Amino acid sequence: EADIYQTPRYLVIGTGKKITLECSQTMGHDKMYWYQQDPGMELHLIHYSYGVNSTEKGDLSSESTVSRIRTEHFPLTLESARPSHTSQYLCASSELNGEKDEQYFGPGTRLTVT
Amino acid sequence: GESVGLHLPTLSVQEGDNSIINCAYSNSASDYFIWYKQESGKGPQFIIDIRSNMDKRQGQRVTVLLNKTVKHLSLQIAATQPGDSAVYFCAEIYSGGGADGLTFGKGTHLIIQP
């Protein structure tokens, strides 16, 4: 089982609130990712990072922001949550120069904005 | 942009039978493919991968076939068990992409009938 953790697992919050979804991994991976997934649908990349102080936007536009101050930590923040942000958010990590490009996923945070 | 898709949203098989899940990809430059399994309430879990210089790769009870001529990928699960019930995603990586180019298909929900 992958050593990548996400908190909270479930979050119900009102419109306009600021929220931060936590993601941490203990594998020493340099690359980390955030995906958004609606129920039963495919994953869409919203942010990624190649290492400390590196952050990039993914293929799917998102109003969220990320930071990478420590290798093991890659939090995602929504400054003002809206019902359209309701979704599952999955964090993943992988080696920077490994033989495999396999990404290890956390259990996800299911966010509901009322 | 390029996308990876699966042919069937749901596949129902009898316990003990073999399952075949299909995926079509559109980016002929993709050089690495992964199959993930996602159980309810969990993040995707790596099953097996294959590079574009291979046609077939076998794991424990699983086989991945790659047909580059028709850009088709399949996952074969032998002697399907109840624990195989999940949504299966194929993912495509183009190493020349911005974030390792990891693109997911829509997923096939595998249902095991007793």
Chai-1 contact restraints between the chains, C-beta under 6 A:
chainA,res_idxA,chainB,res_idxB,connection_type,confidence,min_distance_angstrom,max_distance_angstrom,comment,restraint_id
A,E42,B,F104,contact,1.0,0.0,6.0,A-B,restraint_1
A,E42,B,G105,contact,1.0,0.0,6.0,A-B,restraint_2
A,E42,B,K106,contact,1.0,0.0,6.0,A-B,restraint_3
A,L43,B,F104,contact,1.0,0.0,6.0,A-B,restraint_4
A,L45,B,A99,contact,1.0,0.0,6.0,A-B,restraint_5
A,Y48,B,A99,contact,1.0,0.0,6.0,A-B,restraint_6
A,G58,B,A99,contact,1.0,0.0,6.0,A-B,restraint_7
A,L90,B,G43,contact,1.0,0.0,6.0,A-B,restraint_8
A,D101,B,Y32,contact,1.0,0.0,6.0,A-B,restraint_9
A,D101,B,I93,contact,1.0,0.0,6.0,A-B,restraint_10
A,D101,B,D100,contact,1.0,0.0,6.0,A-B,restraint_11
A,E102,B,F46,contact,1.0,0.0,6.0,A-B,restraint_12
A,F105,B,G43,contact,1.0,0.0,6.0,A-B,restraint_13
A,F105,B,P44,contact,1.0,0.0,6.0,A-B,restraint_14
A,G106,B,G43,contact,1.0,0.0,6.0,A-B,restraint_15
A,P107,B,K42,contact,1.0,0.0,6.0,A-B,restraint_16
A,P107,B,G43,contact,1.0,0.0,6.0,A-B,restraint_17
A,G108,B,G43,contact,1.0,0.0,6.0,A-B,restraint_18
